[in-house]
């Protein structure tokens, strides 16, 4: 839930920074908007990964674990 709220907060932040009423130089606006974009991308990938785990759990798909132990005893 925190991740979704963070994306919403970043969206509002981007809206405020990109507005012409903010007295920030264009270079700094570009840097801030690029960092916010990267943060949104990272958060969206985290949410996607978490959603994938939830869907696997709901559908009962378990991970296939194929760890085996083989002991060689020459006789």
CHARMM internal coordinates of N, CA and C (Angstrom, degrees):
IC EDIT
DIST 1 N 1 CA 1.4464
DIST 1 CA 1 C 1.5303
ANGL 1 N 1 CA 1 C 110.60
DIST 1 C 2 N 1.3123
ANGL 1 CA 1 C 2 N 116.70
DIHE 1 N 1 CA 1 C 2 N -33.38
DIST 2 N 2 CA 1.4611
ANGL 1 C 2 N 2 CA 120.80
DIHE 1 CA 1 C 2 N 2 CA 179.74
DIST 2 CA 2 C 1.5232
ANGL 2 N 2 CA 2 C 110.22
DIHE 1 C 2 N 2 CA 2 C -64.65
DIST 2 C 3 N 1.3417
ANGL 2 CA 2 C 3 N 116.59
DIHE 2 N 2 CA 2 C 3 N -37.20
DIST 3 N 3 CA 1.4590
ANGL 2 C 3 N 3 CA 120.15
DIHE 2 CA 2 C 3 N 3 CA -178.05
DIST 3 CA 3 C 1.5226
ANGL 3 N 3 CA 3 C 110.90
DIHE 2 C 3 N 3 CA 3 C -64.94
DIST 3 C 4 N 1.3247
ANGL 3 CA 3 C 4 N 116.56
DIHE 3 N 3 CA 3 C 4 N -41.09
DIST 4 N 4 CA 1.4631
ANGL 3 C 4 N 4 CA 120.30
DIHE 3 CA 3 C 4 N 4 CA -179.56
DIST 4 CA 4 C 1.5295
ANGL 4 N 4 CA 4 C 109.99
DIHE 3 C 4 N 4 CA 4 C -66.81
DIST 4 C 5 N 1.3056
ANGL 4 CA 4 C 5 N 116.68
DIHE 4 N 4 CA 4 C 5 N -41.25
DIST 5 N 5 CA 1.4685
ANGL 4 C 5 N 5 CA 120.31
DIHE 4 CA 4 C 5 N 5 CA 177.52
DIST 5 CA 5 C 1.5208
ANGL 5 N 5 CA 5 C 110.85
DIHE 4 C 5 N 5 CA 5 C -64.75
DIST 5 C 6 N 1.3279
ANGL 5 CA 5 C 6 N 116.77
DIHE 5 N 5 CA 5 C 6 N -35.04
DIST 6 N 6 CA 1.4651
ANGL 5 C 6 N 6 CA 120.36
DIHE 5 CA 5 C 6 N 6 CA 178.35
DIST 6 CA 6 C 1.5154
ANGL 6 N 6 CA 6 C 111.23
DIHE 5 C 6 N 6 CA 6 C -65.11
DIST 6 C 7 N 1.3253
ANGL 6 CA 6 C 7 N 116.88
DIHE 6 N 6 CA 6 C 7 N -40.16
DIST 7 N 7 CA 1.4619
ANGL 6 C 7 N 7 CA 119.73
DIHE 6 CA 6 C 7 N 7 CA 178.10
DIST 7 CA 7 C 1.5207
ANGL 7 N 7 CA 7 C 110.50
DIHE 6 C 7 N 7 CA 7 C -65.22
DIST 7 C 8 N 1.3264
ANGL 7 CA 7 C 8 N 117.08
DIHE 7 N 7 CA 7 C 8 N -40.33
DIST 8 N 8 CA 1.4645
ANGL 7 C 8 N 8 CA 120.35
DIHE 7 CA 7 C 8 N 8 CA 177.31
DIST 8 CA 8 C 1.5290
ANGL 8 N 8 CA 8 C 110.59
DIHE 7 C 8 N 8 CA 8 C -63.35
DIST 8 C 9 N 1.3212
ANGL 8 CA 8 C 9 N 116.30
DIHE 8 N 8 CA 8 C 9 N -43.85
DIST 9 N 9 CA 1.4655
ANGL 8 C 9 N 9 CA 120.41
DIHE 8 CA 8 C 9 N 9 CA 178.15
DIST 9 CA 9 C 1.5197
ANGL 9 N 9 CA 9 C 112.22
DIHE 8 C 9 N 9 CA 9 C -62.73
DIST 9 C 10 N 1.3344
ANGL 9 CA 9 C 10 N 116.45
DIHE 9 N 9 CA 9 C 10 N -40.92
DIST 10 N 10 CA 1.4630
ANGL 9 C 10 N 10 CA 119.53
DIHE 9 CA 9 C 10 N 10 CA 177.61
DIST 10 CA 10 C 1.5259
ANGL 10 N 10 CA 10 C 111.24
DIHE 9 C 10 N 10 CA 10 C -65.86
DIST 10 C 11 N 1.3244
ANGL 10 CA 10 C 11 N 117.05
DIHE 10 N 10 CA 10 C 11 N -35.04
DIST 11 N 11 CA 1.4579
ANGL 10 C 11 N 11 CA 120.06
DIHE 10 CA 10 C 11 N 11 CA 176.90
DIST 11 CA 11 C 1.5203
ANGL 11 N 11 CA 11 C 111.71
DIHE 10 C 11 N 11 CA 11 C -62.80
DIST 11 C 12 N 1.3241
ANGL 11 CA 11 C 12 N 116.46
DIHE 11 N 11 CA 11 C 12 N -43.96
DIST 12 N 12 CA 1.4714
ANGL 11 C 12 N 12 CA 120.33
DIHE 11 CA 11 C 12 N 12 CA 177.55
DIST 12 CA 12 C 1.5256
ANGL 12 N 12 CA 12 C 110.06
DIHE 11 C 12 N 12 CA 12 C -65.25
DIST 12 C 13 N 1.3232
ANGL 12 CA 12 C 13 N 116.77
DIHE 12 N 12 CA 12 C 13 N -40.21
DIST 13 N 13 CA 1.4659
ANGL 12 C 13 N 13 CA 121.67
DIHE 12 CA 12 C 13 N 13 CA 178.29
DIST 13 CA 13 C 1.5306
ANGL 13 N 13 CA 13 C 110.92
DIHE 12 C 13 N 13 CA 13 C -60.73
DIST 13 C 14 N 1.3391
ANGL 13 CA 13 C 14 N 116.27
DIHE 13 N 13 CA 13 C 14 N -45.47
DIST 14 N 14 CA 1.4679
ANGL 13 C 14 N 14 CA 120.92
DIHE 13 CA 13 C 14 N 14 CA 178.57
DIST 14 CA 14 C 1.5231
ANGL 14 N 14 CA 14 C 110.17
DIHE 13 C 14 N 14 CA 14 C -62.41
DIST 14 C 15 N 1.3192
ANGL 14 CA 14 C 15 N 116.96
DIHE 14 N 14 CA 14 C 15 N -41.06
DIST 15 N 15 CA 1.4649
ANGL 14 C 15 N 15 CA 120.77
DIHE 14 CA 14 C 15 N 15 CA 178.39
DIST 15 CA 15 C 1.5256
ANGL 15 N 15 CA 15 C 110.70
DIHE 14 C 15 N 15 CA 15 C -60.31
DIST 15 C 16 N 1.3174
ANGL 15 CA 15 C 16 N 117.07
DIHE 15 N 15 CA 15 C 16 N -43.27
DIST 16 N 16 CA 1.4646
ANGL 15 C 16 N 16 CA 119.93
DIHE 15 CA 15 C 16 N 16 CA -179.36
DIST 16 CA 16 C 1.5305
ANGL 16 N 16 CA 16 C 112.12
DIHE 15 C 16 N 16 CA 16 C -70.13
DIST 16 C 17 N 1.3246
ANGL 16 CA 16 C 17 N 116.60
DIHE 16 N 16 CA 16 C 17 N -41.36
DIST 17 N 17 CA 1.4632
ANGL 16 C 17 N 17 CA 119.60
DIHE 16 CA 16 C 17 N 17 CA -178.20
DIST 17 CA 17 C 1.5263
ANGL 17 N 17 CA 17 C 110.75
DIHE 16 C 17 N 17 CA 17 C -68.47
DIST 17 C 18 N 1.3156
ANGL 17 CA 17 C 18 N 117.08
DIHE 17 N 17 CA 17 C 18 N -38.44
DIST 18 N 18 CA 1.4608
ANGL 17 C 18 N 18 CA 120.67
DIHE 17 CA 17 C 18 N 18 CA -176.93
DIST 18 CA 18 C 1.5284
ANGL 18 N 18 CA 18 C 113.21
DIHE 17 C 18 N 18 CA 18 C -76.71
DIST 18 C 19 N 1.3081
ANGL 18 CA 18 C 19 N 117.42
DIHE 18 N 18 CA 18 C 19 N -12.78
DIST 19 N 19 CA 1.4622
ANGL 18 C 19 N 19 CA 119.45
DIHE 18 CA 18 C 19 N 19 CA -178.20
DIST 19 CA 19 C 1.5330
ANGL 19 N 19 CA 19 C 110.45
DIHE 18 C 19 N 19 CA 19 C -68.32
DIST 19 C 20 N 1.3145
ANGL 19 CA 19 C 20 N 116.81
DIHE 19 N 19 CA 19 C 20 N 147.59
DIST 20 N 20 CA 1.4709
ANGL 19 C 20 N 20 CA 119.86
DIHE 19 CA 19 C 20 N 20 CA -179.04
DIST 20 CA 20 C 1.5342
ANGL 20 N 20 CA 20 C 113.11
DIHE 19 C 20 N 20 CA 20 C -72.27
DIST 20 C 21 N 1.3162
ANGL 20 CA 20 C 21 N 117.43
DIHE 20 N 20 CA 20 C 21 N -8.60
DIST 21 N 21 CA 1.4562
ANGL 20 C 21 N 21 CA 120.64
DIHE 20 CA 20 C 21 N 21 CA -177.53
DIST 21 CA 21 C 1.5274
ANGL 21 N 21 CA 21 C 112.66
DIHE 20 C 21 N 21 CA 21 C -83.79
DIST 21 C 22 N 1.3228
ANGL 21 CA 21 C 22 N 117.13
DIHE 21 N 21 CA 21 C 22 N -13.81
DIST 22 N 22 CA 1.4668
ANGL 21 C 22 N 22 CA 120.48
DIHE 21 CA 21 C 22 N 22 CA 177.76
DIST 22 CA 22 C 1.5256
ANGL 22 N 22 CA 22 C 108.44
DIHE 21 C 22 N 22 CA 22 C -80.88
DIST 22 C 23 N 1.3151
ANGL 22 CA 22 C 23 N 116.38
DIHE 22 N 22 CA 22 C 23 N 133.15
DIST 23 N 23 CA 1.4693
ANGL 22 C 23 N 23 CA 120.24
DIHE 22 CA 22 C 23 N 23 CA -178.07
DIST 23 CA 23 C 1.5217
ANGL 23 N 23 CA 23 C 110.75
DIHE 22 C 23 N 23 CA 23 C -94.38
DIST 23 C 24 N 1.3281
ANGL 23 CA 23 C 24 N 115.02
DIHE 23 N 23 CA 23 C 24 N 64.82
DIST 24 N 24 CA 1.4656
ANGL 23 C 24 N 24 CA 122.07
DIHE 23 CA 23 C 24 N 24 CA 177.02
DIST 24 CA 24 C 1.5227
ANGL 24 N 24 CA 24 C 106.55
DIHE 23 C 24 N 24 CA 24 C -117.07
DIST 24 C 25 N 1.3197
ANGL 24 CA 24 C 25 N 117.12
DIHE 24 N 24 CA 24 C 25 N 141.32
DIST 25 N 25 CA 1.4637
ANGL 24 C 25 N 25 CA 119.46
DIHE 24 CA 24 C 25 N 25 CA -179.89
DIST 25 CA 25 C 1.5283
ANGL 25 N 25 CA 25 C 110.38
DIHE 24 C 25 N 25 CA 25 C -64.18
DIST 25 C 26 N 1.3108
ANGL 25 CA 25 C 26 N 116.27
DIHE 25 N 25 CA 25 C 26 N 156.75
DIST 26 N 26 CA 1.4726
ANGL 25 C 26 N 26 CA 120.70
DIHE 25 CA 25 C 26 N 26 CA -176.47
DIST 26 CA 26 C 1.5181
ANGL 26 N 26 CA 26 C 111.85
DIHE 25 C 26 N 26 CA 26 C -63.19
DIST 26 C 27 N 1.3187
ANGL 26 CA 26 C 27 N 117.12
DIHE 26 N 26 CA 26 C 27 N -36.11
DIST 27 N 27 CA 1.4658
ANGL 26 C 27 N 27 CA 119.60
DIHE 26 CA 26 C 27 N 27 CA 179.05
DIST 27 CA 27 C 1.5226
ANGL 27 N 27 CA 27 C 111.35
DIHE 26 C 27 N 27 CA 27 C -62.32
DIST 27 C 28 N 1.3285
ANGL 27 CA 27 C 28 N 116.44
DIHE 27 N 27 CA 27 C 28 N -47.38
DIST 28 N 28 CA 1.4625
ANGL 27 C 28 N 28 CA 119.91
DIHE 27 CA 27 C 28 N 28 CA 179.88
DIST 28 CA 28 C 1.5222
ANGL 28 N 28 CA 28 C 111.41
DIHE 27 C 28 N 28 CA 28 C -65.85
DIST 28 C 29 N 1.3312
ANGL 28 CA 28 C 29 N 116.46
DIHE 28 N 28 CA 28 C 29 N -36.94
DIST 29 N 29 CA 1.4705
ANGL 28 C 29 N 29 CA 118.93
DIHE 28 CA 28 C 29 N 29 CA 176.56
DIST 29 CA 29 C 1.5163
ANGL 29 N 29 CA 29 C 110.47
DIHE 28 C 29 N 29 CA 29 C -61.10
DIST 29 C 30 N 1.3195
ANGL 29 CA 29 C 30 N 116.86
DIHE 29 N 29 CA 29 C 30 N -41.86
DIST 30 N 30 CA 1.4653
ANGL 29 C 30 N 30 CA 120.53
DIHE 29 CA 29 C 30 N 30 CA 179.59
DIST 30 CA 30 C 1.5192
ANGL 30 N 30 CA 30 C 110.83
DIHE 29 C 30 N 30 CA 30 C -62.28
DIST 30 C 31 N 1.3328
ANGL 30 CA 30 C 31 N 116.95
DIHE 30 N 30 CA 30 C 31 N -44.95
DIST 31 N 31 CA 1.4637
ANGL 30 C 31 N 31 CA 120.39
DIHE 30 CA 30 C 31 N 31 CA 179.65
DIST 31 CA 31 C 1.5320
ANGL 31 N 31 CA 31 C 111.62
DIHE 30 C 31 N 31 CA 31 C -63.29
DIST 31 C 32 N 1.3086
ANGL 31 CA 31 C 32 N 115.81
DIHE 31 N 31 CA 31 C 32 N -44.65
DIST 32 N 32 CA 1.4671
ANGL 31 C 32 N 32 CA 120.26
DIHE 31 CA 31 C 32 N 32 CA -179.68
DIST 32 CA 32 C 1.5257
ANGL 32 N 32 CA 32 C 110.65
DIHE 31 C 32 N 32 CA 32 C -63.55
DIST 32 C 33 N 1.3257
ANGL 32 CA 32 C 33 N 116.86
DIHE 32 N 32 CA 32 C 33 N -43.05
DIST 33 N 33 CA 1.4603
ANGL 32 C 33 N 33 CA 119.84
DIHE 32 CA 32 C 33 N 33 CA -179.21
DIST 33 CA 33 C 1.5272
ANGL 33 N 33 CA 33 C 111.60
DIHE 32 C 33 N 33 CA 33 C -68.13
DIST 33 C 34 N 1.3280
ANGL 33 CA 33 C 34 N 117.45
DIHE 33 N 33 CA 33 C 34 N -35.35
DIST 34 N 34 CA 1.4693
ANGL 33 C 34 N 34 CA 119.44
DIHE 33 CA 33 C 34 N 34 CA 176.87
DIST 34 CA 34 C 1.5306
ANGL 34 N 34 CA 34 C 110.65
DIHE 33 C 34 N 34 CA 34 C -66.22
DIST 34 C 35 N 1.3171
ANGL 34 CA 34 C 35 N 117.97
DIHE 34 N 34 CA 34 C 35 N -43.39
DIST 35 N 35 CA 1.4629
ANGL 34 C 35 N 35 CA 120.74
DIHE 34 CA 34 C 35 N 35 CA 178.01
DIST 35 CA 35 C 1.5294
ANGL 35 N 35 CA 35 C 111.44
DIHE 34 C 35 N 35 CA 35 C -63.53
DIST 35 C 36 N 1.3144
ANGL 35 CA 35 C 36 N 116.22
DIHE 35 N 35 CA 35 C 36 N -40.95
DIST 36 N 36 CA 1.4703
ANGL 35 C 36 N 36 CA 119.52
DIHE 35 CA 35 C 36 N 36 CA 177.52
DIST 36 CA 36 C 1.5245
ANGL 36 N 36 CA 36 C 110.44
DIHE 35 C 36 N 36 CA 36 C -63.90
DIST 36 C 37 N 1.3224
ANGL 36 CA 36 C 37 N 117.35
DIHE 36 N 36 CA 36 C 37 N -39.14
DIST 37 N 37 CA 1.4621
ANGL 36 C 37 N 37 CA 120.96
DIHE 36 CA 36 C 37 N 37 CA 177.60
DIST 37 CA 37 C 1.5120
ANGL 37 N 37 CA 37 C 112.09
DIHE 36 C 37 N 37 CA 37 C -62.90
DIST 37 C 38 N 1.3103
ANGL 37 CA 37 C 38 N 116.90
DIHE 37 N 37 CA 37 C 38 N -42.75
DIST 38 N 38 CA 1.4680
ANGL 37 C 38 N 38 CA 120.86
DIHE 37 CA 37 C 38 N 38 CA 178.11
DIST 38 CA 38 C 1.5339
ANGL 38 N 38 CA 38 C 109.89
DIHE 37 C 38 N 38 CA 38 C -64.14
DIST 38 C 39 N 1.3188
ANGL 38 CA 38 C 39 N 117.04
DIHE 38 N 38 CA 38 C 39 N -41.38
DIST 39 N 39 CA 1.4650
ANGL 38 C 39 N 39 CA 120.67
DIHE 38 CA 38 C 39 N 39 CA 179.20
DIST 39 CA 39 C 1.5337
ANGL 39 N 39 CA 39 C 110.51
DIHE 38 C 39 N 39 CA 39 C -63.27
DIST 39 C 40 N 1.3131
ANGL 39 CA 39 C 40 N 117.35
DIHE 39 N 39 CA 39 C 40 N -40.23
DIST 40 N 40 CA 1.4683
ANGL 39 C 40 N 40 CA 120.78
DIHE 39 CA 39 C 40 N 40 CA 178.38
DIST 40 CA 40 C 1.5253
ANGL 40 N 40 CA 40 C 110.40
DIHE 39 C 40 N 40 CA 40 C -65.24
DIST 40 C 41 N 1.3218
ANGL 40 CA 40 C 41 N 117.79
DIHE 40 N 40 CA 40 C 41 N -40.13
DIST 41 N 41 CA 1.4633
ANGL 40 C 41 N 41 CA 121.20
DIHE 40 CA 40 C 41 N 41 CA 178.53
DIST 41 CA 41 C 1.5236
ANGL 41 N 41 CA 41 C 110.44
DIHE 40 C 41 N 41 CA 41 C -62.87
DIST 41 C 42 N 1.3263
ANGL 41 CA 41 C 42 N 117.21
DIHE 41 N 41 CA 41 C 42 N -45.97
DIST 42 N 42 CA 1.4644
ANGL 41 C 42 N 42 CA 120.74
DIHE 41 CA 41 C 42 N 42 CA -179.25
DIST 42 CA 42 C 1.5317
ANGL 42 N 42 CA 42 C 110.47
DIHE 41 C 42 N 42 CA 42 C -62.96
DIST 42 C 43 N 1.3195
ANGL 42 CA 42 C 43 N 116.80
DIHE 42 N 42 CA 42 C 43 N -45.39
DIST 43 N 43 CA 1.4658
ANGL 42 C 43 N 43 CA 120.16
DIHE 42 CA 42 C 43 N 43 CA 179.54
DIST 43 CA 43 C 1.5250
ANGL 43 N 43 CA 43 C 111.54
DIHE 42 C 43 N 43 CA 43 C -63.27
DIST 43 C 44 N 1.3255
ANGL 43 CA 43 C 44 N 117.42
DIHE 43 N 43 CA 43 C 44 N -38.73
DIST 44 N 44 CA 1.4664
ANGL 43 C 44 N 44 CA 119.22
DIHE 43 CA 43 C 44 N 44 CA -179.56
DIST 44 CA 44 C 1.5259
ANGL 44 N 44 CA 44 C 111.08
DIHE 43 C 44 N 44 CA 44 C -67.81
DIST 44 C 45 N 1.3385
ANGL 44 CA 44 C 45 N 118.36
DIHE 44 N 44 CA 44 C 45 N -36.03
DIST 45 N 45 CA 1.4602
ANGL 44 C 45 N 45 CA 120.25
DIHE 44 CA 44 C 45 N 45 CA 175.74
DIST 45 CA 45 C 1.5272
ANGL 45 N 45 CA 45 C 111.01
DIHE 44 C 45 N 45 CA 45 C -66.86
DIST 45 C 46 N 1.3252
ANGL 45 CA 45 C 46 N 117.17
DIHE 45 N 45 CA 45 C 46 N -37.42
DIST 46 N 46 CA 1.4583
ANGL 45 C 46 N 46 CA 120.26
DIHE 45 CA 45 C 46 N 46 CA 177.75
DIST 46 CA 46 C 1.5202
ANGL 46 N 46 CA 46 C 110.88
DIHE 45 C 46 N 46 CA 46 C -64.78
DIST 46 C 47 N 1.3310
ANGL 46 CA 46 C 47 N 117.07
DIHE 46 N 46 CA 46 C 47 N -41.57
DIST 47 N 47 CA 1.4576
ANGL 46 C 47 N 47 CA 121.08
DIHE 46 CA 46 C 47 N 47 CA 178.39
DIST 47 CA 47 C 1.5209
ANGL 47 N 47 CA 47 C 110.26
DIHE 46 C 47 N 47 CA 47 C -65.96
DIST 47 C 48 N 1.3182
ANGL 47 CA 47 C 48 N 116.96
DIHE 47 N 47 CA 47 C 48 N -40.40
DIST 48 N 48 CA 1.4729
ANGL 47 C 48 N 48 CA 120.56
DIHE 47 CA 47 C 48 N 48 CA 179.36
DIST 48 CA 48 C 1.5310
ANGL 48 N 48 CA 48 C 110.88
DIHE 47 C 48 N 48 CA 48 C -62.91
DIST 48 C 49 N 1.3255
ANGL 48 CA 48 C 49 N 117.29
DIHE 48 N 48 CA 48 C 49 N -42.18
DIST 49 N 49 CA 1.4606
ANGL 48 C 49 N 49 CA 121.07
DIHE 48 CA 48 C 49 N 49 CA 178.86
DIST 49 CA 49 C 1.5289
ANGL 49 N 49 CA 49 C 110.79
DIHE 48 C 49 N 49 CA 49 C -64.15
DIST 49 C 50 N 1.3148
ANGL 49 CA 49 C 50 N 116.57
DIHE 49 N 49 CA 49 C 50 N -42.35
DIST 50 N 50 CA 1.4578
ANGL 49 C 50 N 50 CA 121.13
DIHE 49 CA 49 C 50 N 50 CA 179.11
DIST 50 CA 50 C 1.5297
ANGL 50 N 50 CA 50 C 110.81
DIHE 49 C 50 N 50 CA 50 C -65.78
DIST 50 C 51 N 1.3183
ANGL 50 CA 50 C 51 N 117.22
DIHE 50 N 50 CA 50 C 51 N -40.49
DIST 51 N 51 CA 1.4576
ANGL 50 C 51 N 51 CA 121.34
DIHE 50 CA 50 C 51 N 51 CA 178.45
DIST 51 CA 51 C 1.5235
ANGL 51 N 51 CA 51 C 111.01
DIHE 50 C 51 N 51 CA 51 C -64.50
DIST 51 C 52 N 1.3234
ANGL 51 CA 51 C 52 N 117.06
DIHE 51 N 51 CA 51 C 52 N -37.93
DIST 52 N 52 CA 1.4590
ANGL 51 C 52 N 52 CA 121.44
DIHE 51 CA 51 C 52 N 52 CA 178.00
DIST 52 CA 52 C 1.5295
ANGL 52 N 52 CA 52 C 110.80
DIHE 51 C 52 N 52 CA 52 C -62.12
DIST 52 C 53 N 1.3303
ANGL 52 CA 52 C 53 N 117.31
DIHE 52 N 52 CA 52 C 53 N -41.43
DIST 53 N 53 CA 1.4585
ANGL 52 C 53 N 53 CA 121.00
DIHE 52 CA 52 C 53 N 53 CA 177.19
DIST 53 CA 53 C 1.5266
ANGL 53 N 53 CA 53 C 111.47
DIHE 52 C 53 N 53 CA 53 C -64.15
DIST 53 C 54 N 1.3215
ANGL 53 CA 53 C 54 N 117.28
DIHE 53 N 53 CA 53 C 54 N -41.08
DIST 54 N 54 CA 1.4672
ANGL 53 C 54 N 54 CA 121.32
DIHE 53 CA 53 C 54 N 54 CA -179.96
DIST 54 CA 54 C 1.5220
ANGL 54 N 54 CA 54 C 110.52
DIHE 53 C 54 N 54 CA 54 C -65.04
DIST 54 C 55 N 1.3284
ANGL 54 CA 54 C 55 N 117.41
DIHE 54 N 54 CA 54 C 55 N -42.81
DIST 55 N 55 CA 1.4644
ANGL 54 C 55 N 55 CA 120.82
DIHE 54 CA 54 C 55 N 55 CA 179.90
DIST 55 CA 55 C 1.5212
ANGL 55 N 55 CA 55 C 110.38
DIHE 54 C 55 N 55 CA 55 C -64.25
DIST 55 C 56 N 1.3373
ANGL 55 CA 55 C 56 N 117.62
DIHE 55 N 55 CA 55 C 56 N -40.98
DIST 56 N 56 CA 1.4579
ANGL 55 C 56 N 56 CA 120.61
DIHE 55 CA 55 C 56 N 56 CA 177.32
DIST 56 CA 56 C 1.5307
ANGL 56 N 56 CA 56 C 110.52
DIHE 55 C 56 N 56 CA 56 C -62.92
DIST 56 C 57 N 1.3163
ANGL 56 CA 56 C 57 N 117.96
DIHE 56 N 56 CA 56 C 57 N -38.98
DIST 57 N 57 CA 1.4593
ANGL 56 C 57 N 57 CA 121.74
DIHE 56 CA 56 C 57 N 57 CA 179.76
DIST 57 CA 57 C 1.5230
ANGL 57 N 57 CA 57 C 110.83
DIHE 56 C 57 N 57 CA 57 C -67.74
DIST 57 C 58 N 1.3283
ANGL 57 CA 57 C 58 N 117.21
DIHE 57 N 57 CA 57 C 58 N -42.63
DIST 58 N 58 CA 1.4564
ANGL 57 C 58 N 58 CA 121.29
DIHE 57 CA 57 C 58 N 58 CA -177.91
DIST 58 CA 58 C 1.5284
ANGL 58 N 58 CA 58 C 111.12
DIHE 57 C 58 N 58 CA 58 C -65.59
DIST 58 C 59 N 1.3106
ANGL 58 CA 58 C 59 N 116.92
DIHE 58 N 58 CA 58 C 59 N -40.10
DIST 59 N 59 CA 1.4584
ANGL 58 C 59 N 59 CA 120.57
DIHE 58 CA 58 C 59 N 59 CA -178.35
DIST 59 CA 59 C 1.5209
ANGL 59 N 59 CA 59 C 112.65
DIHE 58 C 59 N 59 CA 59 C -84.07
DIST 59 C 60 N 1.3011
ANGL 59 CA 59 C 60 N 117.81
DIHE 59 N 59 CA 59 C 60 N -2.85
DIST 60 N 60 CA 1.4597
ANGL 59 C 60 N 60 CA 121.53
DIHE 59 CA 59 C 60 N 60 CA 176.16
DIST 60 CA 60 C 1.5095
ANGL 60 N 60 CA 60 C 114.12
DIHE 59 C 60 N 60 CA 60 C 75.48
DIST 60 C 61 N 1.3104
ANGL 60 CA 60 C 61 N 116.87
DIHE 60 N 60 CA 60 C 61 N 22.17
DIST 61 N 61 CA 1.4562
ANGL 60 C 61 N 61 CA 120.45
DIHE 60 CA 60 C 61 N 61 CA 178.54
DIST 61 CA 61 C 1.5274
ANGL 61 N 61 CA 61 C 107.60
DIHE 60 C 61 N 61 CA 61 C -84.00
DIST 61 C 62 N 1.3138
ANGL 61 CA 61 C 62 N 114.41
DIHE 61 N 61 CA 61 C 62 N 117.60
DIST 62 N 62 CA 1.4586
ANGL 61 C 62 N 62 CA 118.37
DIHE 61 CA 61 C 62 N 62 CA 179.85
DIST 62 CA 62 C 1.5152
ANGL 62 N 62 CA 62 C 109.55
DIHE 61 C 62 N 62 CA 62 C -102.18
DIST 62 C 63 N 1.2936
ANGL 62 CA 62 C 63 N 114.94
DIHE 62 N 62 CA 62 C 63 N 154.29
DIST 63 N 63 CA 1.4519
ANGL 62 C 63 N 63 CA 119.71
DIHE 62 CA 62 C 63 N 63 CA 177.38
DIST 63 CA 63 C 1.5217
ANGL 63 N 63 CA 63 C 109.02
DIHE 62 C 63 N 63 CA 63 C -70.98
DIST 63 C 64 N 1.2970
ANGL 63 CA 63 C 64 N 115.48
DIHE 63 N 63 CA 63 C 64 N 138.37
DIST 64 N 64 CA 1.4543
ANGL 63 C 64 N 64 CA 120.47
DIHE 63 CA 63 C 64 N 64 CA 177.56
DIST 64 CA 64 C 1.5196
ANGL 64 N 64 CA 64 C 108.10
DIHE 63 C 64 N 64 CA 64 C -86.11
DIST 64 C 65 N 1.3076
ANGL 64 CA 64 C 65 N 114.71
DIHE 64 N 64 CA 64 C 65 N 115.91
DIST 65 N 65 CA 1.4579
ANGL 64 C 65 N 65 CA 119.32
DIHE 64 CA 64 C 65 N 65 CA 179.49
DIST 65 CA 65 C 1.5171
ANGL 65 N 65 CA 65 C 107.37
DIHE 64 C 65 N 65 CA 65 C -105.33
DIST 65 C 66 N 1.2965
ANGL 65 CA 65 C 66 N 115.75
DIHE 65 N 65 CA 65 C 66 N 122.05
DIST 66 N 66 CA 1.4580
ANGL 65 C 66 N 66 CA 119.74
DIHE 65 CA 65 C 66 N 66 CA -175.38
DIST 66 CA 66 C 1.5261
ANGL 66 N 66 CA 66 C 111.69
DIHE 65 C 66 N 66 CA 66 C -116.76
DIST 66 C 67 N 1.3070
ANGL 66 CA 66 C 67 N 115.58
DIHE 66 N 66 CA 66 C 67 N 35.88
DIST 67 N 67 CA 1.4559
ANGL 66 C 67 N 67 CA 119.01
DIHE 66 CA 66 C 67 N 67 CA 177.15
DIST 67 CA 67 C 1.5268
ANGL 67 N 67 CA 67 C 108.73
DIHE 66 C 67 N 67 CA 67 C -73.95
DIST 67 C 68 N 1.2960
ANGL 67 CA 67 C 68 N 116.67
DIHE 67 N 67 CA 67 C 68 N 125.85
DIST 68 N 68 CA 1.4565
ANGL 67 C 68 N 68 CA 120.91
DIHE 67 CA 67 C 68 N 68 CA 179.16
DIST 68 CA 68 C 1.5212
ANGL 68 N 68 CA 68 C 109.56
DIHE 67 C 68 N 68 CA 68 C -129.23
DIST 68 C 69 N 1.2953
ANGL 68 CA 68 C 69 N 114.56
DIHE 68 N 68 CA 68 C 69 N 157.03
DIST 69 N 69 CA 1.4571
ANGL 68 C 69 N 69 CA 120.51
DIHE 68 CA 68 C 69 N 69 CA 178.31
DIST 69 CA 69 C 1.5177
ANGL 69 N 69 CA 69 C 107.21
DIHE 68 C 69 N 69 CA 69 C -122.48
DIST 69 C 70 N 1.3011
ANGL 69 CA 69 C 70 N 114.65
DIHE 69 N 69 CA 69 C 70 N 123.00
DIST 70 N 70 CA 1.4515
ANGL 69 C 70 N 70 CA 119.79
DIHE 69 CA 69 C 70 N 70 CA 179.40
DIST 70 CA 70 C 1.5195
ANGL 70 N 70 CA 70 C 108.52
DIHE 69 C 70 N 70 CA 70 C -120.93
DIST 70 C 71 N 1.3120
ANGL 70 CA 70 C 71 N 115.49
DIHE 70 N 70 CA 70 C 71 N 129.88
DIST 71 N 71 CA 1.4510
ANGL 70 C 71 N 71 CA 119.56
DIHE 70 CA 70 C 71 N 71 CA 179.95
DIST 71 CA 71 C 1.5279
ANGL 71 N 71 CA 71 C 108.53
DIHE 70 C 71 N 71 CA 71 C -113.52
DIST 71 C 72 N 1.2948
ANGL 71 CA 71 C 72 N 115.76
DIHE 71 N 71 CA 71 C 72 N 125.40
DIST 72 N 72 CA 1.4599
ANGL 71 C 72 N 72 CA 120.56
DIHE 71 CA 71 C 72 N 72 CA 179.01
DIST 72 CA 72 C 1.5179
ANGL 72 N 72 CA 72 C 108.52
DIHE 71 C 72 N 72 CA 72 C -98.58
DIST 72 C 73 N 1.3014
ANGL 72 CA 72 C 73 N 115.15
DIHE 72 N 72 CA 72 C 73 N 117.53
DIST 73 N 73 CA 1.4754
ANGL 72 C 73 N 73 CA 121.13
DIHE 72 CA 72 C 73 N 73 CA 175.79
DIST 73 CA 73 C 1.5243
ANGL 73 N 73 CA 73 C 108.15
DIHE 72 C 73 N 73 CA 73 C -121.41
DIST 73 C 74 N 1.3077
ANGL 73 CA 73 C 74 N 116.95
DIHE 73 N 73 CA 73 C 74 N 95.57
DIST 74 N 74 CA 1.4717
ANGL 73 C 74 N 74 CA 117.01
DIHE 73 CA 73 C 74 N 74 CA 177.61
DIST 74 CA 74 C 1.5319
ANGL 74 N 74 CA 74 C 110.27
DIHE 73 C 74 N 74 CA 74 C -67.92
DIST 74 C 75 N 1.3251
ANGL 74 CA 74 C 75 N 115.02
DIHE 74 N 74 CA 74 C 75 N 134.31
DIST 75 N 75 CA 1.4675
ANGL 74 C 75 N 75 CA 118.87
DIHE 74 CA 74 C 75 N 75 CA -177.96
DIST 75 CA 75 C 1.4977
ANGL 75 N 75 CA 75 C 112.23
DIHE 74 C 75 N 75 CA 75 C -122.32
END
COOR INIT
IC SEED 1 N 1 CA 1 C
IC BUILD
